[in-house]
Every structure is written in structure tokens, then in C-alpha cells.
Amino acid sequence: MSEISQDLEQAIHSLIAEGKEPSVALIKSRLTSPLPMPLIIKALQAWKKNAKVPKIEKTSPTFTAEQRITELEQQVAALSARLAELESKN
């Protein structure tokens, strides 16, 4: 089981042990590291349906910083050209 799944499951089980109904807010408050709300919601829904937290793993970025910068530079150039074209029409 992944570290994220273990953290979510531990948070849910600690709430149950205290006699509390797990909710997104309560689970979020028990996590050792912040997680996106959609992941918490997905885990809670799966737990309510199957009494099991799904396997959730961290994903690594698909682009390197240089690839992202190059793509952003291309987008800025395209938007700048489009803006210049629109301004010249007015």
C-alpha cells in the first residue's frame, strides 16, 4: 500500500476509533501531509462503498522544467502575436 493510501486509511480508522463519522474535513485535519481535496473525496467514497481505501500514489511530473519553460515561451509568443494582430485591427 502506498504512503498516501496508508495516511488516508490511518486518518479514517482513527476517526472511527473515536466514534466519529469520517468526512472530508475530518480526514483532511488528520492527514500528516496535505493532499488535494479530490483525492480525499475519492478515498472517502471508496471507503464508504467498500470499507477500503484505494491505492493512491504520487505521480511525477511528465515534463521537465526546461520542457515546461519552452512550451510556455511558445504560448507567450503565440498570444503576443495574436494580441498584436487584434490591436492592429482596432
Biopython code that builds the backbone (N, CA, C, O; Angstrom):
import numpy as np
from Bio.PDB.StructureBuilder import StructureBuilder

atoms = [
    (1, "MET", "N", (0.856, -1.182, 0.000)),
    (1, "MET", "CA", (0.000, 0.000, 0.000)),
    (1, "MET", "C", (0.899, 1.241, 0.000)),
    (1, "MET", "O", (1.931, 1.271, 0.671)),
    (2, "SER", "N", (0.501, 2.242, -0.746)),
    (2, "SER", "CA", (1.301, 3.456, -0.855)),
    (2, "SER", "C", (1.219, 4.280, 0.425)),
    (2, "SER", "O", (0.328, 4.095, 1.254)),
    (3, "GLU", "N", (2.167, 5.186, 0.555)),
    (3, "GLU", "CA", (2.226, 6.049, 1.739)),
    (3, "GLU", "C", (0.968, 6.918, 1.847)),
    (3, "GLU", "O", (0.452, 7.134, 2.943)),
    (4, "ILE", "N", (0.483, 7.407, 0.723)),
    (4, "ILE", "CA", (-0.718, 8.251, 0.720)),
    (4, "ILE", "C", (-1.933, 7.441, 1.156)),
    (4, "ILE", "O", (-2.729, 7.898, 1.976)),
    (5, "SER", "N", (-2.072, 6.245, 0.609)),
    (5, "SER", "CA", (-3.198, 5.387, 0.981)),
    (5, "SER", "C", (-3.147, 5.042, 2.469)),
    (5, "SER", "O", (-4.176, 5.046, 3.145)),
    (6, "GLN", "N", (-1.962, 4.748, 2.975)),
    (6, "GLN", "CA", (-1.811, 4.427, 4.395)),
    (6, "GLN", "C", (-2.205, 5.610, 5.261)),
    (6, "GLN", "O", (-2.885, 5.443, 6.274)),
    (7, "ASP", "N", (-1.786, 6.794, 4.870)),
    (7, "ASP", "CA", (-2.111, 8.006, 5.622)),
    (7, "ASP", "C", (-3.624, 8.231, 5.656)),
    (7, "ASP", "O", (-4.189, 8.558, 6.700)),
    (8, "LEU", "N", (-4.273, 8.051, 4.501)),
    (8, "LEU", "CA", (-5.728, 8.208, 4.431)),
    (8, "LEU", "C", (-6.443, 7.162, 5.284)),
    (8, "LEU", "O", (-7.376, 7.473, 6.024)),
    (9, "GLU", "N", (-5.989, 5.927, 5.165)),
    (9, "GLU", "CA", (-6.625, 4.850, 5.926)),
    (9, "GLU", "C", (-6.436, 5.054, 7.434)),
    (9, "GLU", "O", (-7.356, 4.821, 8.218)),
    (10, "GLN", "N", (-5.256, 5.484, 7.826)),
    (10, "GLN", "CA", (-4.994, 5.743, 9.240)),
    (10, "GLN", "C", (-5.904, 6.860, 9.762)),
    (10, "GLN", "O", (-6.430, 6.771, 10.872)),
    (11, "ALA", "N", (-6.084, 7.903, 8.963)),
    (11, "ALA", "CA", (-6.956, 9.012, 9.367)),
    (11, "ALA", "C", (-8.395, 8.525, 9.538)),
    (11, "ALA", "O", (-9.058, 8.885, 10.510)),
    (12, "ILE", "N", (-8.873, 7.719, 8.612)),
    (12, "ILE", "CA", (-10.242, 7.198, 8.680)),
    (12, "ILE", "C", (-10.410, 6.297, 9.904)),
    (12, "ILE", "O", (-11.392, 6.415, 10.636)),
    (13, "HIS", "N", (-9.451, 5.401, 10.120)),
    (13, "HIS", "CA", (-9.552, 4.480, 11.253)),
    (13, "HIS", "C", (-9.466, 5.201, 12.599)),
    (13, "HIS", "O", (-10.117, 4.795, 13.561)),
    (14, "SER", "N", (-8.671, 6.261, 12.670)),
    (14, "SER", "CA", (-8.595, 6.998, 13.930)),
    (14, "SER", "C", (-9.924, 7.700, 14.232)),
    (14, "SER", "O", (-10.322, 7.814, 15.391)),
    (15, "LEU", "N", (-10.600, 8.165, 13.187)),
    (15, "LEU", "CA", (-11.911, 8.793, 13.375)),
    (15, "LEU", "C", (-12.944, 7.760, 13.838)),
    (15, "LEU", "O", (-13.737, 8.024, 14.741)),
    (16, "ILE", "N", (-12.923, 6.600, 13.215)),
    (16, "ILE", "CA", (-13.858, 5.541, 13.588)),
    (16, "ILE", "C", (-13.615, 5.107, 15.031)),
    (16, "ILE", "O", (-14.561, 4.875, 15.783)),
    (17, "ALA", "N", (-12.333, 4.996, 15.414)),
    (17, "ALA", "CA", (-11.990, 4.587, 16.775)),
    (17, "ALA", "C", (-12.535, 5.577, 17.808)),
    (17, "ALA", "O", (-12.834, 5.204, 18.942)),
    (18, "GLU", "N", (-12.657, 6.827, 17.405)),
    (18, "GLU", "CA", (-13.207, 7.856, 18.299)),
    (18, "GLU", "C", (-14.725, 7.939, 18.210)),
    (18, "GLU", "O", (-15.347, 8.759, 18.885)),
    (19, "GLY", "N", (-15.324, 7.086, 17.373)),
    (19, "GLY", "CA", (-16.775, 7.085, 17.226)),
    (19, "GLY", "C", (-17.304, 8.189, 16.333)),
    (19, "GLY", "O", (-18.487, 8.526, 16.386)),
    (20, "LYS", "N", (-16.420, 8.759, 15.503)),
    (20, "LYS", "CA", (-16.827, 9.840, 14.597)),
    (20, "LYS", "C", (-17.044, 9.289, 13.194)),
    (20, "LYS", "O", (-16.361, 8.357, 12.770)),
    (21, "GLU", "N", (-17.996, 9.870, 12.482)),
    (21, "GLU", "CA", (-18.254, 9.517, 11.089)),
    (21, "GLU", "C", (-17.218, 10.243, 10.225)),
    (21, "GLU", "O", (-17.156, 11.472, 10.257)),
    (22, "PRO", "N", (-16.404, 9.514, 9.454)),
    (22, "PRO", "CA", (-15.398, 10.166, 8.611)),
    (22, "PRO", "C", (-16.039, 11.121, 7.603)),
    (22, "PRO", "O", (-17.029, 10.785, 6.954)),
    (23, "SER", "N", (-15.472, 12.282, 7.488)),
    (23, "SER", "CA", (-15.893, 13.263, 6.490)),
    (23, "SER", "C", (-14.636, 13.841, 5.860)),
    (23, "SER", "O", (-13.536, 13.650, 6.377)),
    (24, "VAL", "N", (-14.793, 14.536, 4.762)),
    (24, "VAL", "CA", (-13.638, 15.112, 4.066)),
    (24, "VAL", "C", (-12.869, 16.050, 4.996)),
    (24, "VAL", "O", (-11.641, 15.990, 5.073)),
    (25, "ALA", "N", (-13.589, 16.906, 5.693)),
    (25, "ALA", "CA", (-12.932, 17.873, 6.577)),
    (25, "ALA", "C", (-12.196, 17.180, 7.719)),
    (25, "ALA", "O", (-11.063, 17.543, 8.036)),
    (26, "LEU", "N", (-12.831, 16.188, 8.336)),
    (26, "LEU", "CA", (-12.184, 15.487, 9.441)),
    (26, "LEU", "C", (-10.965, 14.700, 8.976)),
    (26, "LEU", "O", (-9.940, 14.669, 9.658)),
    (27, "ILE", "N", (-11.078, 14.063, 7.811)),
    (27, "ILE", "CA", (-9.940, 13.318, 7.273)),
    (27, "ILE", "C", (-8.798, 14.275, 6.967)),
    (27, "ILE", "O", (-7.647, 14.007, 7.311)),
    (28, "LYS", "N", (-9.121, 15.398, 6.316)),
    (28, "LYS", "CA", (-8.099, 16.388, 5.962)),
    (28, "LYS", "C", (-7.359, 16.878, 7.204)),
    (28, "LYS", "O", (-6.146, 17.088, 7.168)),
    (29, "SER", "N", (-8.092, 17.058, 8.298)),
    (29, "SER", "CA", (-7.462, 17.555, 9.527)),
    (29, "SER", "C", (-6.538, 16.523, 10.167)),
    (29, "SER", "O", (-5.669, 16.884, 10.962)),
    (30, "ARG", "N", (-6.714, 15.241, 9.831)),
    (30, "ARG", "CA", (-5.901, 14.173, 10.423)),
    (30, "ARG", "C", (-4.697, 13.783, 9.584)),
    (30, "ARG", "O", (-3.836, 13.044, 10.062)),
    (31, "LEU", "N", (-4.611, 14.252, 8.361)),
    (31, "LEU", "CA", (-3.517, 13.848, 7.475)),
    (31, "LEU", "C", (-2.192, 14.450, 7.920)),
    (31, "LEU", "O", (-2.138, 15.581, 8.403)),
    (32, "THR", "N", (-1.124, 13.676, 7.748)),
    (32, "THR", "CA", (0.201, 14.165, 8.123)),
    (32, "THR", "C", (0.794, 15.095, 7.068)),
    (32, "THR", "O", (1.647, 15.928, 7.375)),
    (33, "SER", "N", (0.337, 14.948, 5.819)),
    (33, "SER", "CA", (0.777, 15.855, 4.759)),
    (33, "SER", "C", (-0.448, 16.245, 3.935)),
    (33, "SER", "O", (-1.370, 15.444, 3.778)),
    (34, "PRO", "N", (-0.462, 17.464, 3.413)),
    (34, "PRO", "CA", (-1.645, 17.926, 2.671)),
    (34, "PRO", "C", (-1.849, 17.131, 1.378)),
    (34, "PRO", "O", (-0.898, 16.771, 0.685)),
    (35, "LEU", "N", (-3.113, 16.875, 1.085)),
    (35, "LEU", "CA", (-3.492, 16.199, -0.148)),
    (35, "LEU", "C", (-4.589, 17.000, -0.839)),
    (35, "LEU", "O", (-5.352, 17.703, -0.176)),
    (36, "PRO", "N", (-4.675, 16.902, -2.162)),
    (36, "PRO", "CA", (-5.752, 17.596, -2.876)),
    (36, "PRO", "C", (-7.116, 17.045, -2.453)),
    (36, "PRO", "O", (-7.265, 15.850, -2.198)),
    (37, "MET", "N", (-8.095, 17.928, -2.383)),
    (37, "MET", "CA", (-9.446, 17.542, -1.972)),
    (37, "MET", "C", (-10.025, 16.413, -2.828)),
    (37, "MET", "O", (-10.656, 15.512, -2.276)),
    (38, "PRO", "N", (-9.838, 16.423, -4.156)),
    (38, "PRO", "CA", (-10.409, 15.327, -4.942)),
    (38, "PRO", "C", (-9.903, 13.942, -4.511)),
    (38, "PRO", "O", (-10.653, 12.967, -4.564)),
    (39, "LEU", "N", (-8.644, 13.853, -4.089)),
    (39, "LEU", "CA", (-8.115, 12.575, -3.624)),
    (39, "LEU", "C", (-8.776, 12.139, -2.316)),
    (39, "LEU", "O", (-9.084, 10.963, -2.128)),
    (40, "ILE", "N", (-8.988, 13.092, -1.426)),
    (40, "ILE", "CA", (-9.635, 12.783, -0.150)),
    (40, "ILE", "C", (-11.074, 12.338, -0.401)),
    (40, "ILE", "O", (-11.544, 11.370, 0.196)),
    (41, "ILE", "N", (-11.761, 13.043, -1.279)),
    (41, "ILE", "CA", (-13.153, 12.693, -1.616)),
    (41, "ILE", "C", (-13.206, 11.296, -2.226)),
    (41, "ILE", "O", (-14.059, 10.486, -1.862)),
    (42, "LYS", "N", (-12.295, 11.017, -3.154)),
    (42, "LYS", "CA", (-12.256, 9.698, -3.801)),
    (42, "LYS", "C", (-12.023, 8.602, -2.767)),
    (42, "LYS", "O", (-12.685, 7.564, -2.798)),
    (43, "ALA", "N", (-11.092, 8.828, -1.859)),
    (43, "ALA", "CA", (-10.791, 7.828, -0.832)),
    (43, "ALA", "C", (-11.990, 7.615, 0.087)),
    (43, "ALA", "O", (-12.306, 6.477, 0.434)),
    (44, "LEU", "N", (-12.660, 8.695, 0.483)),
    (44, "LEU", "CA", (-13.812, 8.581, 1.370)),
    (44, "LEU", "C", (-14.955, 7.844, 0.684)),
    (44, "LEU", "O", (-15.604, 6.996, 1.297)),
    (45, "GLN", "N", (-15.202, 8.160, -0.570)),
    (45, "GLN", "CA", (-16.266, 7.473, -1.308)),
    (45, "GLN", "C", (-15.975, 5.985, -1.442)),
    (45, "GLN", "O", (-16.869, 5.157, -1.270)),
    (46, "ALA", "N", (-14.724, 5.643, -1.750)),
    (46, "ALA", "CA", (-14.350, 4.237, -1.884)),
    (46, "ALA", "C", (-14.471, 3.529, -0.539)),
    (46, "ALA", "O", (-14.928, 2.388, -0.472)),
    (47, "TRP", "N", (-14.065, 4.199, 0.520)),
    (47, "TRP", "CA", (-14.154, 3.596, 1.845)),
    (47, "TRP", "C", (-15.611, 3.349, 2.242)),
    (47, "TRP", "O", (-15.940, 2.299, 2.795)),
    (48, "LYS", "N", (-16.477, 4.318, 1.956)),
    (48, "LYS", "CA", (-17.894, 4.148, 2.300)),
    (48, "LYS", "C", (-18.519, 3.010, 1.500)),
    (48, "LYS", "O", (-19.410, 2.318, 1.992)),
    (49, "LYS", "N", (-18.055, 2.817, 0.269)),
    (49, "LYS", "CA", (-18.619, 1.785, -0.589)),
    (49, "LYS", "C", (-18.056, 0.397, -0.266)),
    (49, "LYS", "O", (-18.803, -0.580, -0.217)),
    (50, "ASN", "N", (-16.747, 0.312, -0.047)),
    (50, "ASN", "CA", (-16.089, -0.990, 0.097)),
    (50, "ASN", "C", (-15.366, -1.186, 1.426)),
    (50, "ASN", "O", (-14.780, -2.244, 1.653)),
    (51, "ALA", "N", (-15.394, -0.196, 2.298)),
    (51, "ALA", "CA", (-14.630, -0.227, 3.552)),
    (51, "ALA", "C", (-13.141, -0.430, 3.270)),
    (51, "ALA", "O", (-12.432, -1.089, 4.029)),
    (52, "LYS", "N", (-12.688, 0.152, 2.161)),
    (52, "LYS", "CA", (-11.295, 0.028, 1.770)),
    (52, "LYS", "C", (-10.868, 1.305, 1.054)),
    (52, "LYS", "O", (-11.612, 1.857, 0.244)),
    (53, "VAL", "N", (-9.666, 1.760, 1.365)),
    (53, "VAL", "CA", (-9.116, 2.952, 0.708)),
    (53, "VAL", "C", (-8.387, 2.492, -0.556)),
    (53, "VAL", "O", (-7.572, 1.572, -0.490)),
    (54, "PRO", "N", (-8.661, 3.112, -1.702)),
    (54, "PRO", "CA", (-7.979, 2.695, -2.934)),
    (54, "PRO", "C", (-6.498, 3.039, -2.896)),
    (54, "PRO", "O", (-6.073, 3.909, -2.136)),
    (55, "LYS", "N", (-5.724, 2.359, -3.712)),
    (55, "LYS", "CA", (-4.295, 2.638, -3.800)),
    (55, "LYS", "C", (-4.101, 3.952, -4.537)),
    (55, "LYS", "O", (-4.515, 4.096, -5.687)),
    (56, "ILE", "N", (-3.473, 4.904, -3.873)),
    (56, "ILE", "CA", (-3.227, 6.221, -4.453)),
    (56, "ILE", "C", (-1.733, 6.487, -4.342)),
    (56, "ILE", "O", (-1.156, 6.404, -3.258)),
    (57, "GLU", "N", (-1.118, 6.803, -5.465)),
    (57, "GLU", "CA", (0.319, 7.061, -5.475)),
    (57, "GLU", "C", (0.606, 8.435, -6.041)),
    (57, "GLU", "O", (-0.170, 8.982, -6.825)),
    (58, "LYS", "N", (1.733, 8.978, -5.627)),
    (58, "LYS", "CA", (2.178, 10.247, -6.182)),
    (58, "LYS", "C", (2.634, 10.013, -7.610)),
    (58, "LYS", "O", (3.262, 9.002, -7.922)),
    (59, "THR", "N", (2.309, 10.959, -8.462)),
    (59, "THR", "CA", (2.777, 10.871, -9.840)),
    (59, "THR", "C", (3.853, 11.915, -10.052)),
    (59, "THR", "O", (3.787, 13.020, -9.512)),
    (60, "SER", "N", (4.830, 11.554, -10.835)),
    (60, "SER", "CA", (5.899, 12.510, -11.114)),
    (60, "SER", "C", (5.477, 13.369, -12.299)),
    (60, "SER", "O", (4.714, 12.924, -13.156)),
    (61, "PRO", "N", (5.972, 14.588, -12.343)),
    (61, "PRO", "CA", (5.617, 15.462, -13.466)),
    (61, "PRO", "C", (6.076, 14.837, -14.786)),
    (61, "PRO", "O", (7.135, 14.214, -14.860)),
    (62, "THR", "N", (5.273, 15.015, -15.803)),
    (62, "THR", "CA", (5.594, 14.414, -17.092)),
    (62, "THR", "C", (6.592, 15.249, -17.885)),
    (62, "THR", "O", (7.251, 14.727, -18.784)),
    (63, "PHE", "N", (6.715, 16.523, -17.573)),
    (63, "PHE", "CA", (7.641, 17.390, -18.288)),
    (63, "PHE", "C", (8.736, 17.872, -17.352)),
    (63, "PHE", "O", (8.505, 18.081, -16.161)),
    (64, "THR", "N", (9.916, 18.045, -17.898)),
    (64, "THR", "CA", (10.992, 18.646, -17.125)),
    (64, "THR", "C", (10.748, 20.151, -17.078)),
    (64, "THR", "O", (9.913, 20.677, -17.814)),
    (65, "ALA", "N", (11.470, 20.824, -16.223)),
    (65, "ALA", "CA", (11.315, 22.274, -16.099)),
    (65, "ALA", "C", (11.641, 22.961, -17.428)),
    (65, "ALA", "O", (10.959, 23.904, -17.829)),
    (66, "GLU", "N", (12.673, 22.490, -18.097)),
    (66, "GLU", "CA", (13.051, 23.106, -19.369)),
    (66, "GLU", "C", (11.977, 22.906, -20.429)),
    (66, "GLU", "O", (11.712, 23.812, -21.220)),
    (67, "GLN", "N", (11.352, 21.724, -20.454)),
    (67, "GLN", "CA", (10.285, 21.469, -21.412)),
    (67, "GLN", "C", (9.092, 22.375, -21.129)),
    (67, "GLN", "O", (8.478, 22.908, -22.054)),
    (68, "ARG", "N", (8.769, 22.547, -19.857)),
    (68, "ARG", "CA", (7.653, 23.414, -19.489)),
    (68, "ARG", "C", (7.951, 24.859, -19.866)),
    (68, "ARG", "O", (7.074, 25.559, -20.371)),
    (69, "ILE", "N", (9.170, 25.309, -19.629)),
    (69, "ILE", "CA", (9.546, 26.681, -19.961)),
    (69, "ILE", "C", (9.456, 26.902, -21.465)),
    (69, "ILE", "O", (8.940, 27.924, -21.918)),
    (70, "THR", "N", (9.959, 25.944, -22.238)),
    (70, "THR", "CA", (9.900, 26.057, -23.700)),
    (70, "THR", "C", (8.458, 26.150, -24.177)),
    (70, "THR", "O", (8.132, 26.981, -25.024)),
    (71, "GLU", "N", (7.596, 25.298, -23.634)),
    (71, "GLU", "CA", (6.190, 25.331, -24.032)),
    (71, "GLU", "C", (5.531, 26.652, -23.638)),
    (71, "GLU", "O", (4.760, 27.220, -24.411)),
    (72, "LEU", "N", (5.833, 27.133, -22.447)),
    (72, "LEU", "CA", (5.265, 28.412, -22.004)),
    (72, "LEU", "C", (5.763, 29.569, -22.873)),
    (72, "LEU", "O", (4.998, 30.479, -23.193)),
    (73, "GLU", "N", (7.032, 29.536, -23.251)),
    (73, "GLU", "CA", (7.569, 30.576, -24.128)),
    (73, "GLU", "C", (6.850, 30.567, -25.477)),
    (73, "GLU", "O", (6.557, 31.626, -26.033)),
    (74, "GLN", "N", (6.567, 29.381, -26.000)),
    (74, "GLN", "CA", (5.845, 29.275, -27.262)),
    (74, "GLN", "C", (4.426, 29.825, -27.123)),
    (74, "GLN", "O", (3.928, 30.508, -28.017)),
    (75, "GLN", "N", (3.789, 29.526, -26.011)),
    (75, "GLN", "CA", (2.434, 30.038, -25.778)),
    (75, "GLN", "C", (2.438, 31.558, -25.661)),
    (75, "GLN", "O", (1.553, 32.223, -26.198)),
    (76, "VAL", "N", (3.424, 32.107, -24.966)),
    (76, "VAL", "CA", (3.516, 33.565, -24.819)),
    (76, "VAL", "C", (3.744, 34.212, -26.186)),
    (76, "VAL", "O", (3.137, 35.237, -26.497)),
    (77, "ALA", "N", (4.606, 33.624, -26.990)),
    (77, "ALA", "CA", (4.863, 34.173, -28.327)),
    (77, "ALA", "C", (3.597, 34.144, -29.181)),
    (77, "ALA", "O", (3.285, 35.116, -29.869)),
    (78, "ALA", "N", (2.873, 33.036, -29.134)),
    (78, "ALA", "CA", (1.642, 32.918, -29.926)),
    (78, "ALA", "C", (0.596, 33.919, -29.435)),
    (78, "ALA", "O", (-0.077, 34.562, -30.241)),
    (79, "LEU", "N", (0.462, 34.050, -28.121)),
    (79, "LEU", "CA", (-0.516, 35.001, -27.584)),
    (79, "LEU", "C", (-0.121, 36.442, -27.879)),
    (79, "LEU", "O", (-0.981, 37.280, -28.153)),
    (80, "SER", "N", (1.164, 36.731, -27.826)),
    (80, "SER", "CA", (1.641, 38.084, -28.144)),
    (80, "SER", "C", (1.353, 38.426, -29.597)),
    (80, "SER", "O", (0.928, 39.541, -29.899)),
    (81, "ALA", "N", (1.579, 37.477, -30.500)),
    (81, "ALA", "CA", (1.300, 37.701, -31.916)),
    (81, "ALA", "C", (-0.198, 37.907, -32.131)),
    (81, "ALA", "O", (-0.607, 38.775, -32.903)),
    (82, "ARG", "N", (-0.992, 37.126, -31.463)),
    (82, "ARG", "CA", (-2.455, 37.259, -31.591)),
    (82, "ARG", "C", (-2.921, 38.607, -31.059)),
    (82, "ARG", "O", (-3.774, 39.256, -31.663)),
    (83, "LEU", "N", (-2.366, 39.023, -29.940)),
    (83, "LEU", "CA", (-2.724, 40.314, -29.350)),
    (83, "LEU", "C", (-2.327, 41.456, -30.285)),
    (83, "LEU", "O", (-3.096, 42.397, -30.487)),
    (84, "ALA", "N", (-1.141, 41.369, -30.845)),
    (84, "ALA", "CA", (-0.688, 42.403, -31.774)),
    (84, "ALA", "C", (-1.607, 42.474, -32.985)),
    (84, "ALA", "O", (-1.924, 43.562, -33.465)),
    (85, "GLU", "N", (-2.030, 41.325, -33.476)),
    (85, "GLU", "CA", (-2.953, 41.285, -34.627)),
    (85, "GLU", "C", (-4.290, 41.925, -34.276)),
    (85, "GLU", "O", (-4.839, 42.697, -35.061)),
    (86, "LEU", "N", (-4.807, 41.606, -33.106)),
    (86, "LEU", "CA", (-6.089, 42.181, -32.684)),
    (86, "LEU", "C", (-5.982, 43.691, -32.469)),
    (86, "LEU", "O", (-6.903, 44.434, -32.809)),
    (87, "GLU", "N", (-4.870, 44.142, -31.910)),
    (87, "GLU", "CA", (-4.676, 45.575, -31.688)),
    (87, "GLU", "C", (-4.543, 46.325, -32.999)),
    (87, "GLU", "O", (-4.986, 47.469, -33.100)),
    (88, "SER", "N", (-3.942, 45.703, -34.005)),
    (88, "SER", "CA", (-3.760, 46.383, -35.293)),
    (88, "SER", "C", (-5.083, 46.521, -36.045)),
    (88, "SER", "O", (-5.220, 47.406, -36.890)),
    (89, "LYS", "N", (-6.055, 45.661, -35.750)),
    (89, "LYS", "CA", (-7.355, 45.734, -36.397)),
    (89, "LYS", "C", (-8.207, 46.862, -35.810)),
    (89, "LYS", "O", (-9.121, 47.363, -36.465)),
    (90, "ASN", "N", (-7.907, 47.245, -34.600)),
    (90, "ASN", "CA", (-8.701, 48.304, -33.958)),
    (90, "ASN", "C", (-8.116, 49.612, -34.247)),
    (90, "ASN", "O", (-8.635, 50.634, -33.799)),
]
sb = StructureBuilder()
sb.init_structure("model")
sb.init_model(0)
sb.init_chain("A")
sb.init_seg("    ")
for serial, (resi, resn, name, xyz) in enumerate(atoms, 1):
    if name == "N":
        sb.init_residue(resn, " ", resi, " ")
    sb.init_atom(name, np.array(xyz, "f"), 0.0, 1.0, " ", f" {name:<3s}", serial, name[0])
structure = sb.get_structure()
